[in-house]
Amino acid sequence: MDSSPIVTPGEPREPDLELDCRGMLCPQPVIELGRRHTDVPVGGVVAVVVEDVAARTDVPAWCRMRGQEYLGEDSAPDGVPRYRVRRVS
């Protein structure tokens, strides 16, 4: 029997990869996301932690352009915004 955890749609889960992009300015965080999102398997979640307010629009736009699923924004433990992306291809 498969013992993997069941994650229901919309349920927050820990990212498979977290990119620490603190201190980076646009467009560097989405460039990092583009370079590293294939480090997780299809279905995996990448989180981008970044203070730059442009990321709030840049990450969802990158997802639309690249055909990936934007899961939303939450916060890293230190309160810095964290943008979550599910790899779909």
N, C-alpha and C positions, 0 to 999 in steps of 0.2 A: 504494500500500500504506500502511496506517495505521502511523504510527511512534510512537504513544503507548505509554508503558511498560505492561507487563502486570503487574497487581497481583493476586496470588493471595489467596484468602480467608485471613484470619489474618495476612497479611504486613503488618508495620508500614509505613506510608508517611508522608511528611511531610504535615502538615495543610495544607489549602487556606487556612485562616484560623486564626490563633492569637489568643485573647482573653487579654490580660494583666489578670487580676483579682487580682493580688497586693494585699494590704491590704484587700480587700473581705471583708465577713462575710455569712453567710447572711441573707437570700436573694438578695443582690445578684448573685453570680456566675451563678445560674441565670436571673435576670431578664435579664442581659446575653446569656446564651446564647439565651434566647427571642427577644430583639430581633434578634440578629445571625445566627442559623443560616441564615436565608434569603439571606444574602449569598453563600453558596456554592451551586453547582448541586446538583441531586439527585445523590447519589452522592459528593458532596464531603465532606471531613472538617473538622470544627471541633475545635480543642483549646482547653480552658479551663485556664489556669495559675493556680492559687490555693493559698494556704497554709491556708485555713480547713478544718479536718478534716471539717466537716459536708458539704463538697462530695463526699466519698467516697460518701455515700449520696444526697445531693441530685441529683447529675448523673444517675446511673442511674435514679432515680425520675422525674426530668423526662423522660428518654428513654421510659420505659414509658408515662407519661401522654400524651406528645405523639406517640407512634408512631415514634420515631427509634431508630437502632441505637447502643447503647453499645458502644464498641470496647475499653474498658479504660483502665487507668491506666499511665502511664509517667512520666518525669521530664523537665522542661525542662533545658537545659544547666547551669543553676545549681542543680539538684537539687530545685527546687520541684515538687510533684506536678502532673501534667498529665493531664486527663481528656479522652478522645477520643470524638467522636460523629460518626457518619455520617448525613448527611441522606438520608432515604429518601422524603420527600414534601414 
